[in-house]
Amino acid sequence: MWPLVWGWRSRGLTLSKIWRAICGAAFGSAVLSGCASVDSLGPATATEQEALITAAATTAPDLQPGEKIKVTVFGEDRLSGEYEIDPGGNVSLPLAGTVKAAGLSNKQFEAALTKAFRGEYLRDPKVTVEVSSFRPFYILGEVEKPGEYPFKGGLNVLSAIALAGGSTYRASRSDVSIQHSGEAGFKQYPLSPTIPVLPGDLIRVPERYF
C-alpha cells in the first residue's frame, strides 16, 4: 500500500483524498477508522514492543521515499546539496546519475554514492549523507485533528496524539493501533509514552467501548 500512497502524494493528493480512494469513498473520521481496522493484525507481542523501543532508541531508520537528504561531497560544492528520494526510492544526482536509496542506511547509501561518483572526474570521493527531512507520520481515528504531521526524533504515541489536537471523548484510553511502513496491517500497542513513533507510521486511535 505504501508505494501507492507515495505515488498519489507525489501528484499532490491530500491524505484524506488518498485514504478515501483506498477505502472506497469514505466520509468522516468514523468511517476512516472502520476502514483502517480491516487490516488489523492483533496486539503486538511483548517481544515486538521491546524490539520497537530498542530500534527507535539505537538505530537510525533506513532511507525511504519522500525523505529529503543532504549529500555532501567534500571539495565539490556543485555536487553537494539537498535531494528528495522519489516515490520509486531513487535519488538523481549530477555525475552519479540515478542511485537507489530506499531501504539503505545512511552509511550504505554513502558507499553507493562513493562508487557512483568514482571515475575519471572524482578519483577518491568523500561522501556523507544525512536526513534533513524525514517522512511525515499520519494519525486517524478519534483525534481532534486527523491528518499528516512532520516527524521529529523522540516522538511517542502520546505526543503524536497531542500534536493532532488531543483525543476525542470517544477515544480509547488503553491502546492505539500502528501500521509501520512495510507492514501488512495495524498492530495494537498500549497507549504509553514508551511506545515510539517512526517516520511514515500510520496511527489509528480507536473508539473505546463504554
ABEGO torsion letter per residue (X at the ends): XAAAAAAAAAAGBBAAAAAAAAAGGBBEAAAAAAAAAAABAEBBBAAAAAAAAAAAAABBBBBBBGBBBBBBBBGBAAABEBBBBBAAGBBBBBGAEBBBABGBBAAAAAAAAAAAABEAABABBBBBBBBABBBBBBBBEBBABBEBBBBBBGBBAAAAAAAAGEBBAABBAABBBBBBBGBABBBBBBBBAABBBBBGBBBBBBBBBX
